[in-house]
Amino acid sequence: MQHLILLHGALGSSEQLKTLEQSLSDNYQVHIPDLPGHGGTGLQQEFSIHFFAQYLEEYIEQHNLKRASVFGYSMGGYVAMYLAVQRPELISKIITLATKWTWSEEITAREVKMLQPEVIEQKLPQFAQALVQRHAPDDWKELLHKTADMMLQMGKNNPLKHEDLAQVTTPSLIMLGDRDKMVSLQETVEAYQHIPSAQMAVLPKTSHPIEQVDIEMISFFIRRFIS
């Protein structure tokens, strides 16, 4: 049975991908690791795409998963693609959903404004409680600060520029929801156009949060592309 790794997004955890894992488990040996600092794994001093990609690389090698396929949601897709540039022999195929490809200081300044714990507690108390539970026993507020710092660094120096994407030899499917308010169609199309032999899909009635995505539709596209 083929191996398939599912990677969560920023501020996320493997728990969010349990339903997708169950949907795909009849077809693949599914792995859903928590990236360092997420899901209660212990906050790390370093928070960067490079660090997360190193973790994915080690996970693949330690579990003997070379040539596994990877589905990455949001930041998870970015991490998988970054590793594909560095170690193309490790990953068989990549599927991304709702991944933000374009980073600049202006963009990150806007994104970071949404990562203020006090504002989230006041305006989005249910989301705040979800973060508490998702990352316990770690401090979810510190996780937000570390994520914000990482984004600011990405704004200064985008780890995956168009010339990097042009080096990707891994077959890739780039997906975006038609109602995604965090990731633009333009940046997704530009990423798709720079990745050699990539495919692209725009999903109907689909917004950014993974909890609101039609799991059966995502499973269909994953199976279709990997097969």
QUIZI-V148827 format. One record per backbone hydrogen bond with DSSP energy under -0.5 kcal/mol. CO is the residue of the C=O (numbers start at 1). NH is the residue of the N-H. If there is no record, write none. Layout:
co=CO nh=NH
co=CO nh=NH
This chain:
co=2 nh=29
co=3 nh=69
co=4 nh=31
co=5 nh=7
co=5 nh=71
co=7 nh=73
co=9 nh=12
co=13 nh=16
co=14 nh=17
co=15 nh=18
co=17 nh=21
co=18 nh=22
co=19 nh=23
co=20 nh=24
co=21 nh=25
co=24 nh=27
co=24 nh=28
co=28 nh=30
co=29 nh=4
co=31 nh=6
co=33 nh=35
co=35 nh=38
co=38 nh=41
co=42 nh=37
co=48 nh=52
co=49 nh=53
co=50 nh=54
co=51 nh=55
co=52 nh=56
co=53 nh=57
co=54 nh=58
co=55 nh=59
co=56 nh=60
co=57 nh=61
co=58 nh=62
co=59 nh=63
co=60 nh=65
co=61 nh=64
co=65 nh=68
co=68 nh=92
co=69 nh=5
co=70 nh=72
co=70 nh=95
co=71 nh=7
co=71 nh=73
co=72 nh=97
co=73 nh=76
co=74 nh=77
co=74 nh=78
co=75 nh=79
co=76 nh=80
co=77 nh=81
co=78 nh=82
co=79 nh=83
co=80 nh=84
co=81 nh=85
co=82 nh=86
co=83 nh=87
co=87 nh=90
co=90 nh=67
co=90 nh=68
co=92 nh=171
co=93 nh=70
co=94 nh=173
co=95 nh=72
co=96 nh=175
co=97 nh=74
co=99 nh=101
co=101 nh=103
co=104 nh=108
co=105 nh=109
co=106 nh=110
co=107 nh=111
co=108 nh=112
co=109 nh=113
co=111 nh=114
co=112 nh=115
co=113 nh=116
co=115 nh=117
co=116 nh=120
co=117 nh=121
co=118 nh=122
co=119 nh=123
co=120 nh=124
co=124 nh=128
co=125 nh=129
co=126 nh=130
co=127 nh=131
co=128 nh=132
co=129 nh=133
co=130 nh=134
co=131 nh=135
co=132 nh=136
co=135 nh=138
co=138 nh=140
co=139 nh=143
co=140 nh=144
co=141 nh=145
co=142 nh=146
co=143 nh=147
co=144 nh=148
co=145 nh=149
co=146 nh=150
co=147 nh=151
co=148 nh=152
co=149 nh=153
co=150 nh=154
co=151 nh=155
co=152 nh=156
co=153 nh=157
co=155 nh=105
co=159 nh=161
co=161 nh=164
co=161 nh=165
co=162 nh=166
co=164 nh=167
co=165 nh=168
co=171 nh=94
co=172 nh=199
co=173 nh=96
co=173 nh=175
co=174 nh=201
co=175 nh=98
co=175 nh=99
co=176 nh=203
co=177 nh=180
co=184 nh=188
co=185 nh=189
co=186 nh=190
co=187 nh=191
co=188 nh=192
co=189 nh=193
co=190 nh=194
co=191 nh=194
co=191 nh=195
co=194 nh=196
co=195 nh=198
co=199 nh=174
co=201 nh=176
co=201 nh=203
co=203 nh=178
co=203 nh=206
co=206 nh=179
co=209 nh=212
co=210 nh=213
co=213 nh=215
co=214 nh=218
co=215 nh=219
co=216 nh=220
co=217 nh=221
co=218 nh=222
co=219 nh=223
co=220 nh=224
co=221 nh=225
co=222 nh=226
co=223 nh=227
